[in-house]
């Protein structure tokens, strides 16, 4: 496996030579010859075309002019667009499954990801309006307003009109560096609302590049299955759709966390540098701070003696202090300070896929039907608080029992617990811990669950678009049924291949 330079502690990052460029082109051509890669490109092309649909286009989008000129602003066109998205998701899942045996070994993961991402580079935000919120918050900063104190509705106009109505009246919950990056993209976009939104894909793509480059190398360093990491994490359809298509700032946060883990793994004495990177990642999105603990522990063996334990605890304390100090320094340098604290409850103000959010909403509706709406609201809110407390206790338990020997496993499991028990959960939240899952040496059962959850979330995204497009849920259910069929076939074929392997 020549992807990892075994002689050096850090990968060589020299400017590409002509020979290197020829090798890159050869890798792209080799990947293109694989039929499943072409199927995936067809999928993302259909996804781009299907994204030009009312469900995810604000009324001031420049796409409306050509859509109306071509007569696509009709119910049949909505059905066609939805059908394209459903077909895209099914095709992408099928292509993903078919690539597992040869990926990384016969053709490169990065080349597949590049080919699949091309149609999405100029697409409007996919399956989410968050990128429009990023642009509107950057617009607030450009006008001298603090997004932690001022909702985007304060500046009515094209930027605010792009934002989903539920988020127009809430403060920004993101890290201060993320908001300043949004401001920079607004400036680079010429203060144009739509172009500024499209440029939000740049930081997301930087994060994806970091994931694709460093995660397989990190897997090799810790002795995990590199091929599984390349397949499950770097060309995962959720990564392609949510991070490349949806432009979520989670991509840059995850990429920086993986860089920090890699630095700490190959040079344990540089844990302080890894902690600084964690602090920068937290300035993008605050959950990154949790990584300050494992970066102090990776790359070092565990021994039960007082000096060793105290050394580990000391490193963890120093790492945490450095990460927090970096985060604080960035917060003060940006002039935004810590107003995000007032927005901690913003993600949980709407019902999401979070289990406790769904249960709480069900109880609330029952209480409303019984004439006790106040009781339903109290119970729903209490469940969300209980979930936060439970996740904190579980993470603390993992920090004591798992982190000392398997720090990356601790981080992956902790992020998954936080996503599942938190007040809000979106598919891209599961990527925090999910992309690290192959590094935990998961069992076959865990792998099946992870692949199943990924597939069902993709089916949900397609069904949600069908609902928003007023085309009913039949198309979405049909897509989910096809995905489940593909899932069953994949599990069956994978089980047979495992039995045949000597």
DRENVEXVEX-544372 format. One record per atom (N, C-alpha, C): y, x, z. Coordinates in steps of 0.1 Angstrom, whole numbers, plus 5000, padded with zeros to 4 digits. Example, Ala and Ser with C-alpha at 12.3 -4.5 7.8 and 13.67 -1.06 7.14 Angstrom:
// residues 2
494351325078
495551235078
496751325078
497851285071
498951375071
500051295079
// end
This chain:
// residues 502
498850085000
500050005000
501250095000
501850114988
502950204987
504250134991
504250004996
505449944999
506150005012
505350075020
505850135032
505750285031
506850345034
506850495034
506250535048
505050585048
504350625060
504950755066
505650835058
506050965063
507450955070
508150855068
509550845073
509650725083
510450745093
510650635103
511450525097
512250555087
513050445081
512850455066
512950335059
512850335045
513950405038
513650475026
514650535019
515550435012
516850445014
517850355008
518750424998
518150494989
519050564979
519350484967
520450514960
520750434948
519550444938
519250334932
518050324923
518250424911
517150494908
517150584896
516650504884
516850554872
516250484860
514750464861
514050554867
512650534869
512350414879
513150404889
513050304899
513350164892
514450164884
514750044877
513649994868
513050094861
511950054852
510750004860
510550054872
509450004881
509749864885
510949844889
511349704893
511149604882
511549644869
511349554858
509949534855
509149634857
507649624855
507049524865
507549524878
507149434888
507449294884
508649274879
509149134875
508249084864
508049174854
507249134842
505749094846
505249184855
503849154860
503749024868
504748994876
504748864883
504948754873
505748764863
505948664853
504748624846
503848714844
502548684837
501548604845
501848584858
500948494866
501348354864
500448264859
500748124856
501348054868
500948074880
501548004892
502948044894
503348164890
504748204891
505648114882
505148094870
505848014860
505947874865
504847824871
504847684877
505847674887
506047774896
507047774906
508447774900
508647854889
509947854883
510247714877
509247644871
509447514867
509847424878
509247444890
509547364901
510947374906
511447504907
512847524912
513847474901
513447484889
514347424878
514447274879
513347214882
513347064884
514147034897
514047114907
514747094919
516247104917
516647204908
518147214905
518547084898
517847044888
518246924880
518246804889
517246794898
517146674907
518246674917
518846794920
519846804930
521146744925
521246724912
522446664907
522346514908
522246464920
522046324922
522846274934
523246144934
524146094944
523746124959
522546144961
522046164975
522746284982
522946384974
523446514980
524746564973
525346474965
526646514959
527746444965
528746504971
529946434976
530746384964
531546284967
532246214956
533246304949
533746404955
534646494948
533946614942
532646614940
531946724934
532346734919
532546854914
532846864900
531646824891
530446814897
529246764889
529346624884
530246544891
530346404888
530846384873
531746464869
532346444856
531346454845
530546564844
529446564834
528346454836
528046424848
527046324851
527446194845
528746154848
529246024843
529446024828
529846144823
529946154808
528646134801
527546174807
526246164801
525546034805
526245954813
525645824816
524545834826
524545934834
523545954844
523845884858
525045824859
525445764871
524845624872
523545614871
522945484871
521645484880
521145364883
519945364892
518745424885
518545404872
517445474865
517545624866
518845674865
519045814866
518745864880
519045784890
518745824904
517245834906
516445744900
515045744901
514445864894
515045904882
514546014875
514846144883
516046154889
516446264897
515546284909
515246174915
514346174927
512946214923
512546164911
511146204906
511146354903
512146404898
512246554896
512046624908
512746584919
512746654932
511346644938
510746524937
509346514943
508346594935
508546594922
507646674913
507846824916
509046864918
509447004921
508747044934
508846964945
508247004957
506747014956
506046924949
504646924947
504247054939
504947074928
504647194920
504847324928
505847334936
506147454943
505047484954
504647374961
503547394971
502347434964
501947374952
500747414945
500847554940
502047594935
502147734931
502047834943
502547794954
502547884966
501047904970
500347794970
498847804974
498147894964
498347874951
497647954941
497948104942
499048144947
499448284947
498848364958
498348294968
497948374980
496948484977
495848464969
494948574968
495448704963
496348694953
496848824946
498148874950
498948794958
500248834961
500248954969
501249044967
501449174973
500449274968
499249234965
498249334961
498249354946
498349244938
498349254923
499749234917
500649164924
501949154920
502849134932
504149164931
505049184942
505649054947
505749044960
506248924966
507748904962
508549014962
509949004960
510248954946
509348994936
509548954922
509348804921
508348754928
508148614928
509248534934
509748584945
510848514952
512148514943
512348624936
513548644927
513448544916
512248534909
512048444898
512248294902
511648264913
511748124918
513248094922
513948184927
515348154932
516348144921
516048194910
517148204899
517748064896
516947954894
517547824891
518447774902
518247814914
518947764926
520247834928
520547944922
521748024925
523047944923
523047864913
524247784909
524147634913
523047604920
522847464923
523647424935
524047294936
524747254948
523747264960
524247244972
523347254984
522147164983
521047214986
519747144985
519347084998
519046954999
518546885010
519346895023
520646925021
521546945033
522946955029
523846905037
525346915035
525947025044
525147105051
525747195060
526647295053
526347345041
527147435034
528547385032
528647255030
530047195028
530747205042
530047185053
530747205066
531247345068
530447445063
530847585064
532147605057
532247555045
533447565037
534647505044
534447385049
535547305055
536047385068
535047445075
535447515087
536247645083
535747705072
536547825067
537947785063
538047665057
539347615053
540247595066
539747545077
540447525089
541047665093
540147765093
540647905097
541747955088
541647925075
542647965066
543947905069
543947785075
545147715078
545647735093
545047845099
545447875113
544847785124
543847715121
543247625131
541847675135
541547655148
540347705154
539247595152
538147615145
537147515143
536447475156
536547555166
535947515179
536747415186
538047405182
538947305189
539347195180
539147215167
539647125157
538547075147
538246945147
537246905137
537846905123
536946915113
537446925099
538246805094
538146695101
538846575097
540346585099
540746685107
542246705110
542946745097
542246805088
542846845075
542246755064
542646635063
542046545052
542246605038
541346585030
541446635016
540046675011
540046755000
538846784993
537846855002
538246945010
537247015019
536546925028
537346845036
536846745045
536046645039
536446595027
535646495020
534246535016
534046665015
532646705011
531646695023
532246695035
531446705047
530746575050
529546575054
528846455059
529646385070
529846255069
530746185078
530546215093
529246225096
528946245111
529446375116
529646475107
530146605112
531646625110
532246525105
533746545102
534546545115
533946485126
534746465138
534146545150
533446655147
532846735157
533346875156
533346945167
533747095166
532547175160
532847295156
531847385150
530947445161
529647435159
528747495169
528247635165
528747695154
528247825149
528947935156
528348055154
528948175160
530248215153
531048295160
532348325155
532348415142
531348495140
531248575128
530848485116
530048395119
529648295108
530848225103
531748185112
532948115108
533948205100
534048325104
534848425097
534248455083
532948455082
532348475069
532648355060
532648235066
532948115059
534348125054
535248175062
536648185058
536748285046
536048395047
536048495036
535548425023
534548345024
533948285012
534948185006
535748115015
536748025010
537848105002
538248215008
539248295001
538748354987
537448404987
536848444975
536648334965
536548214970
536348094961
537648044956
538748114958
540048074953
540547944960
540047924972
540447804980
540047674973
539047684964
538447574957
537247524966
537247394969
536247344979
534847364974
534547334961
533147344956
532747494954
533647574948
533247714946
533147784959
533947744969
533747804982
532447774988
531947654986
530647604991
529547684984
529647704971
528647784964
528547924969
529647984973
529648124978
529048134991
528848024998
528148035011
526648085009
526248074996
524948124993
524848284994
525948344993
525948494994
525448545007
526048505019
525448555032
523948505034
523648385029
522248345030
521348425022
521748465010
520948555002
520748695008
521848745014
521748875021
520648865032
520648755039
519648735049
518248735043
518048665032
516748655025
516348785020
517248865015
516849005010
516349085022
517049075033
516649155045
515249105050
514948975049
513648925053
512548985043
512848965030
511849015020
511649165021
512649235024
512449385024
511849435036
512249385048
511849445061
510649385067
510449255065
509349185072
507949245068
507549265056
506249325053
506149465059
507249535058
507249675064
507049665079
507649575086
507449555100
506049515103
505449425095
504049385096
503149505095
503449595086
502549715084
502749805096
503949815102
504149905113
503449865126
503349725128
502649675140
501249645138
500649675126
499249655123
498949505120
499849425116
499549285112
499149285097
498749165093
498249145079
499549135070
499749245063
500949255054
500849155043
499749125037
499549035027
499948895031
499448855043
499748725049
501248715051
501848815057
503348815059
504048795047
503648875036
504348855023
504248715018
503048665019
502748535013
503448415021
503148415034
503648305042
505148305044
505648425046
507048435050
508048465039
507748545030
508748585020
508848495008
507748425005
507848324994
507548184998
507648165011
507448025017
508447935010
507947815005
508847724999
509947675008
509747675021
510847635030
511947745029
511547865029
512547975027
513347955014
512647935003
513247924990
514247804990
513747684995
514547564995
515647565005
515347595018
516347585028
517347705029
516847825026
517747935027
518447965014
517747975003
518347994990
519047874985
518347764985
518847634980
519847574990
519547575003
520447505013
521447595019
521447725017
522447825021
522747825036
521747795044
521947785058
522147925064
523147935074
523448065080
522248115088
521248035091
520048075097
519448195090
519548195077
518948305069
519448445073
520848455074
521348585078
521048615092
520948515101
520548545115
519148595115
518248535108
516848575109
516648715103
517348745091
517348875085
517748985094
518848965102
519349065111
518349085123
517748975127
516748985138
515549075134
515149055121
513949135116
514349275115
515649305110
516149445109
516049505123
516549435133
516549485147
515149515152
514249425149
512849455153
512249575146
512649585133
512149705126
512649835131
513949835134
514549955140
513949995153
513749895162
513149925175
511649965173
510949915163
509549945162
509350095157
510250135147
510050265141
510650375149
511750335156
512450435165
512750365179
511750365188
511950295200
513150355208
513450475206
514650535213
515950475208
515850415197
517050355191
517250205194
516550165205
516650025209
518049975211
518950065215
520350035217
521049985203
520650055192
521150015179
520549875175
519249855178
518649725176
519349615184
519749645196
520449555204
521849515198
522549615192
523749585186
523549495174
522549515166
522249425155
521949285160
521249275171
520949145177
522249075181
523249155186
524549095190
525249045178
525149115167
525849075154
525148945149
523748945150
523048825146
523448705154
523648725167
524048615176
525448565173
526348655168
527648615163
527548525151
526448525144
526148435133
525648305139
524548315147
524048195153
523448235167
523848175177
523648215191
522248235195
521248155190
519848185195
519348325192
519948395184
519548535181
519548625194
520348585204
520448665216
519048685223
518148585221
516848595227
516148725223
516448775211
515748885205
516149015213
517149015221
517549135228
516449175238
515649085243
514549125252
513449195245
512849135234
511749205227
512049335220
513349355216
513649475209
513549595218
513649565231
513549675241
512149715244
511249625240
509849645243
508949685232
509349655219
508449685208
508349845206
507149885201
506950025198
506550105210
506450045222
506050115234
504750055240
503850135244
502650075251
502950025265
502049945270
502249885283
501249955293
501849995304
500950055315
501350005328
500349965336
500649915349
500850025360
502050085359
502450175370
503950145372
504350175384
505750145388
506850205379
506650335376
507650395368
507750335354
506650305348
506650245335
507250105335
506850025344
507349885345
508849895347
509349975356
510749985359
511550035346
510950125339
511550175326
511650055316
510649975315
510649865306
511749765310
511749735323
512749645328
514149695326
514349825328
515649885326
516049875311
515149905302
515449895288
515849755284
515049655289
515349515286
516749475291
517149525303
518449495309
519549555300
519349685297
520349755289
520449695275
519349655269
519349595256
520149455257
519849385267
520549255269
522049265270
522449365278
523849395281
524549435268
523849525260
524549575248
524649455238
523549375237
523649255227
524749165231
524849125244
525849035249
527249095247
527349225250
528649295248
529149295234
528149315225
528549315210
528949175206
528249075211
528648935208
529948905213
530248945226
531548915232
532648985224
532449115221
533449195213
533749125200
532749075193
533049005180
533748875183
533448805193
534148685196
535548705199
535848815207
537248845210
537948895197
537348975190
537949035178
538348935167
537548825166
537848725156
538948635161
539248635174
540248545180
539748405183
538448385180
537848255182
537348235197
537048345203
536648335217
535348255218
535248165228
533948105232
533947955231
534747905222
534847755221
533547685217
532647765211
531347705207
530647645219
530947685231
530247635243
530447475244
531647435240
531947295240
531247215229
530547285220
529847225209
528347235210
527847275222
526447295224
525647165221
526247055224
525546925222
525646865208
526446925200
526646875186
525446855178
524546945177
523346925169
522446805174
522446775187
521646675192
522346535192
523446525186
524146395186
523546295175
522746345167
522046255157
520546275159
519846175154
518346175155
517846265145
516946355149
516346455139
514846445141
514146545135
512746555135
512246605149
513146645158
512746695171
511846585178
510646615182
509846515188
510446435199
511146495208
511846425219
512946345214
513646385204
514646305198
514146175192
512946185185
512346075179
511845975190
511146035200
510645945211
511845875218
512845955221
514045895228
514645785219
514745805206
515345695198
514445575198
513145595197
512245475198
512445405211
512545475222
512745405235
514045335235
515045395230
516445335230
516445205222
515745205210
515645085202
514944975209
513845015217
513144915224
514044855235
514744935242
515644895252
516844805247
517244835235
518344755228
517744615226
516444615221
515844485218
515644405231
515444475242
515244405255
516544375262
517644405255
518944375261
519444475271
518844605271
519244705281
519644835273
520644825265
521044945257
521445065265
522145035277
522545155285
521345225290
520345155294
519145225300
518445305289
518445255277
517845325265
518645455263
519945455263
520745575261
520545675272
520345625284
520145725295
518745785294
517745715291
516445765289
516445865278
517045835267
517045925255
517746055258
518846045265
519546165269
518746245279
518146175289
517246245298
516146325292
515546265282
514446335275
514946465268
516146455263
516646575256
516946685266
517446655278
517646745289
516346805294
515346715295
514046755300
513446855290
513646835277
513146925267
513747065268
515047065270
515747195272
515247275284
515047205295
514547265307
513147315305
512247225299
510847265297
510747385287
511547395277
511547505268
512047635275
513047625284
513447745291
512347795300
511647705307
510547745316
509347805308
509047755296
508047805288
508347945283
509647965278
510048095274
510048195285
510448155297
510348245309
508948285311
508048195310
506648225312
506148325302
506448295289
506048385279
506648525280
507848535286
508548655288
507748745298
507148675308
506448755318
504948785314
504348695306
502948705304
502648765290
503448735280
503148775266
504048895262
505248895265
506248995260
505949135263
505349155274
505149295278
504149375269
503149295263
502249365254
502449325239
502949205237
503249155223
504649095222
505649185222
506949135222
507349045210
506849085198
507149005186
506448865187
505248865192
504648735195
505448645204
505948715215
506848635224
507948575217
508648645208
509848595201
509448485192
508348505184
507948395175
507648265182
506748275192
506348155200
507548095207
508448175212
509648125220
510548045210
510748095199
511648025189
510947895185
509647895183
508947775179
509047665191
508847715203
509047625214
510447565215
511447655213
512847605214
513047505203
512547525191
512747435180
512047295182
510847305188
510047185190
510547095202
510947165212
511347095224
512847075225
513647135216
515047125217
515546985213
516846965215
517446835212
517546805197
517446905189
517546885174
516646975167
515946935157
515047015149
515246985134
515447085127
515447085112
514447185107
514047165094
512947255089
513447395090
514647425088
515147565088
515147625103
515147535113
515047585127
513647645129
512647585122
511247635124
511047765117
511947805108
511847935102
512148045112
512948015122
513248125132
511948195137
511048115142
509748165147
508648165137
508748075127
507748065117
507548185108
508748245104
508648365096
508048485103
508148485116
507548595124
506048565127
505648445125
504248405129
503148495123
503248545110
502148635106
502048765114
503148805120
503148925128
502448915141
502148785145
501448765158
499948765156
499448805144
498048805141
497448665144
497948565138
497448425141
496048405137
495348315144
493948275140
494048195128
492848165122
492748085110
493247945113
492947895125
493447755129
494947755129
495547855135
497047855136
497647865122
497047945114
497547955100
497447825093
496347755095
496247615088
497247525093
497547525106
498547445112
499947475106
500247605105
501547645100
501647605085
500647625077
500747585063
500847435062
500147365071
500247215070
501547165074
502147225085
503547185089
504547215078
504447325072
505347365061
505247265050
504047225046
503847135035
504346995038
504046945050
504546815054
506046805055
506646915060
508146915060
508746915046
508146975037
508646975023
508446825018
507346765021
507146625017
508246535023
508546565036
509546485042
510946495036
511246625032
512546645025
512646565012
511546565004
511546484992
511746334995
510946285005
511046145009
512446105014
513046195021
514346175027
515346155015
515246245005
516146234993
515946094986
514646054985
514345924979
515045814986
515045815000
515645715008
517145715006
517745835006
519245845005
519645804991
518845814981
519145784967
518945634964
518645554974
518345414972
517345384962
516345474961
515245454952
513945414959
514145384972
512945344979
512145464984
511145444991
510345554997
509045574989
508845494979
507545494972
507345634965
508445684959
508345824953
508045924963
508745914975
508546014985
507146014991
506645894993
505245874998
504245924988
504545904975
503645954965
503646104965
504746164967
504846314967
504146364979
504346304991
503646345003
502146335002
501646224995
500246204993
499646324984
500446354974
500046464965
499946594973
500946624981
501046744989
499846754999
499546645005
498346635014
497046665006
496946614994
495846634986
495746784983
496846844979
496846994976
496447064989
496947025000
496647085013
495147085016
494546975014
493146965017
492347055008
492747054995
492047144985
492247284989
493447324993
493747464997
492947505008
492847425019
492047455031
490547475027
490047385018
488647385014
488447515006
489247554997
489047674989
489247794998
490247795007
490447915015
489247935025
488647825029
487447825038
486247885031
486047845018
484947895010
485148045007
486448085004
486648225001
486448315014
486748255025
486548335038
485048355040
484248255037
482848265039
482148365030
482748375017
482148465007
482548605010
483648625017
484148765020
483148835029
482548945025
481649015034
482249075046
// end
